[in-house]
Amino acid sequence: MAKVAFIGLGVMGYPMAGYLKSRGGHDVTVYNRTAAKAEKWAAEHGGSHAATPAAAAEGCDFVFACVGNDDDLRSVTTGPDGAFHGMKKGAIFIDNTTASAEVARELYEAAKAKGCGFLDAPVSGGQAGAENGALTVMVGGDADTFEAARTAIECFAKMVGHMGPAGAGQLTKMVNQICIAGLVQGLSEAIHFAKKADLDVAKVIEVISKGAAQSWQMENRWQTMRDDKFDFGFAVDWMRKDLGICLKTANETGARLPVTALVDQFYAEVQAMGGNRWDTSSLIARLQNAGK
């Protein structure tokens, strides 16, 4: 059993922190910007809550965070009440936020200067993966730090991989989001086409999902996409944030992402339709609403 803090109890962080307690048996203290949610988590899971990230991190062996973006991450780490001010020497900060590789490298150096470890460890698997304790975690940082934290990370994961030095976890998550963007657009067009051609979508998916077209998106989203229901996963606003990071990094590295750039603009159209909080499968909505 380790002493653990978890900062950020959104749709991902809330269950992730729960698995650190229930599956890992760790002594968990949580912090959330909305204190009522931290109080609810502590009452539900038998852990404790703190008033600031620094207070949550005090005396902990591992400090996890899952917040919104680079600026949120800086605020809860190096900000006035940030976790880095409360961490003991030798503690490890594990960042599960999807953020930039730049901020990962920045915070790696800041943690190192304080005698602490830092891992950028973004996750994939969505809300369902978090709730089932079955996330995929892509980790950047020092190999020895990764090995020290691996067992704790595995509490909420089905796959944990060390991808390289600081920033490599975030870069791998960018690859993940690039793949998803193209897959969801392709699936949207396929279902839209099938409906227009008066095919039975369920029968089509039953057949093609057993062949080369199969994907997680197809298996888990085809039915809700067919039924125009978009409240089952990762929000469009967050996907656009992630794709923005991908496109910025691609510009810096010289990578060419024409499909990703196009799908990003399609998501902008979904936002204009009022779909900011719809899940990413809502790309089909812009096809079905074209010309209306």
N, C-alpha and C positions, 0 to 999 in steps of 0.2 A: 504494500500500500504506500502510495506517495501522497504528498500534500500538493494539490492542484488548484489552479484558478482558471476560470473560464470567463472571458470578456466578450459580451455580445450575445444576447439570447433571442435572435430572430428565428425565422422558420427553420434555419439550419442549426444555429448554435444551441437552441433550447434542447433538442433531443441529443445532440452530440455531447453536451455537458451531462445529460442524463445517463448516457452509456459509460462515461468515465466513472460515474458513481455506481451504477447498477452492475455493469459488466466488469469494470476494472476494480471495483471495491475501494476506490480512492477517496480521500478526504477532500471534497470539492467545495470551493468558495466561488460564488458567481458575482459578476457585476453586469448591470445593464443600465443604459442611459435612462430608461423608464424604470424607476425603482420598483414599482408594483410588480413588474414581470419577474424581477429577481427574487422578490419576496414570495411570489407564487411558486417559482421553481424550487426554492429552498424548502417551502412547506410540502411540496409534492414529492421531492426526492430525499429529504432529510439532510440536505447540505446546509450551508450558510451563505449569506450574502454580505457584500461590502458596499460602502458608500462611494468609493472611488476605485479606479483600476489599481492605483498604487497600494491601497489598503488590501485589495483582493490578492495581490501578488506577494504581499509580505510573508516571508518565510516559506514560500512555495518552491517545490522542486521543478514543477512544470507550469508554465502559464500559457494557456491557449487563448486565441482571439479569432472571432469571425465577425467582422464589421463590414461597412459599406464600400469604402474606397480608400485611396492613398491618404487623403487628408484625415479621414476618420481613424485610420491606422496610426498615423503620426500622433494624433490627439491622445489615443489610449496607450501609447508607448512612451514617447518623449515629451508629451504635453505637461503642463503644470502638475496634474495629478496622475500622470501616466504610470503604467506598470513598471517601467524601467527604474523609476525612483524607489520602488518598493522591493525589487527583486534582490535576493541574496546572491553573493558570488557563487558561480557554478550552476545557477539555475538556468533553465532553457526556456526560451520563448518560442512557441510554435504558432505561426500565423496561418490560419485557414482561410483568410480573406482572399478573394480573387483581386489582385492588385497588380501594379507594374513590377517588372524585374528591377527597375531603378530604385523603387522604395525598398524592395527586399534587400538589395545590396547596401543601401544607406543604413537600414536598421541593423543589418548584420554587423557593420562596422561599429555602430553605436553600442550594440550589446557587447561586442568584443572588448571595447574600451572599458566597459564596466565589469569585465571578468565573467560575462554571461554568454550563453550560446543563443543562436537565433536560427530558426528554420523557416523558410517560406514553404508552406504546405497546403496549397489550394486543393479543393476537393471537387469531385464530380459525382453525380448520382442524384442530384436534386433533392427536393424535400422528402420524397419517398425513401431515397437512399439514407438520408439522415435519420428518418424515423425508424427505419429498419436496422440501423447500425451497419450499413453495407455500402459505405462510400468508397470511392477510389481516391487515394491521396498521392499527389505528386510532390516530392520533397526536394528542395534545394538547400545546400549548406554543407558543413564539414561532415565527413563520413563518421567520425567518432561521436559527434553530437547526434547524428541521425540514429546510430545504433543505441545510444543511451535513451532516446525518446521513443524508439519504435514501438515498444510494448504498450506504452500509453496511447499512442496514436491508433494502434490496432483495436482499441476498445470500440471505436465507431466505424471501423473500416473492413472491407473485404479484400482490398488490395492496397498495399503501401509500397511505393517505389522510390528509391533514392536516384534522382535524375542528374545530379552533378553539384557544382558549387552554388553559392548564394545566387538566387535569381533563376536557377534552372527549373525549379518547381513552377514558378509563374510562367516561364516561357513554355513549359509543357502544357500548362492549362490553356495557354493561347492556342496551341496546336489543337487541343480538344475542342475549343469553341469554334475554331475555323472549320473543323470537321462537322460539327453539329449544324452550323449555319447552312452549309450546302445540303446536308441530309434533309433538314426540315423543309427547305425550299423544294427539293426534289419530290419529297413525299406529298407536300401540299399540291404541287402541280399534278401528281399522279392521281390523287384522290379526286381533285377537281375534274380532271379529264374523265375518270371513270364515271363520275356522276353525270357529266354532260353526255357521255356516250350511252347512258341508261343501263350501265352495268350494275350488278349487285356488288356493292363495295365489299361487303363481308366475304362473299365468295372469292372475289379477286384477291383480297389480302390473304385468305386461307391458303390459296395456291402459291402466290408469289413470295409469301413470307417463308416458304420452304426452299426457296432458291437463292440466287445470287443477290436479289434485291433486299434480302432480309436485313433489318437493323433494329437496334433498341428502340429507336423512335417509332418505327413501324409497329413493333410488337406492343408498345405501351401507349401510343397516341392516335392510332388510326381511327378508333371508334369515336373518341371525343372530337377529333377533327371532322369526321363525317357528320357528327351531330351538332357542330358549331358550339361546342362547349370548351371554354378556354381558361378554366380555373383549376388546373391540375399540376402546375409546375412552375418553372423558373420564369419570372416576369420579364416582359419585353424591355422595360426600363433598364433592368440589370443586364440583359443581353446586349443592349446598345452600349452600355458602359464597358462591358467586356470586349466587344468588337472594336470600340474606339481604341482600347489599349492595344489590341492586335494590329490595327491599321497604323497606329503611331509607331509601334515597334517595327513593323514591316518597312515603313518609310525610313527609319533609322538604319536598318540592316540591309536595305536594298532588295528585300523580298517582294514579290509581286502577288497581290491577292485580289484579282479582278472579281471573282465570284463573291468573296467575302464583302468587298466594298459594295457590290450591288445588293446583296441581301441586307446589309446594314441600312441602305436607303429604303428597302422594302419595309423593314421594321419601323423606319421613320414614318412611313405611310400608315402603318398600323397604329402608331402613336397618335397621328392626326385623326384617326377614326375613333379615338378615345380608348384605345387598347393598351394604355401604359402598363396596367397591372394584369393584362391577359398573359397567359403563358406563351412560350416561344412557338408553340404549334399554331398560333393564331395567324401565321403567315398566309394560311389558306383563306382567311377572311378577306384579304385585299383582292384575291382572285374572284371570290364569290360576289364581292360588292362592286367590282369594276363596272362602270357605266351606269350605276344606280344614282 
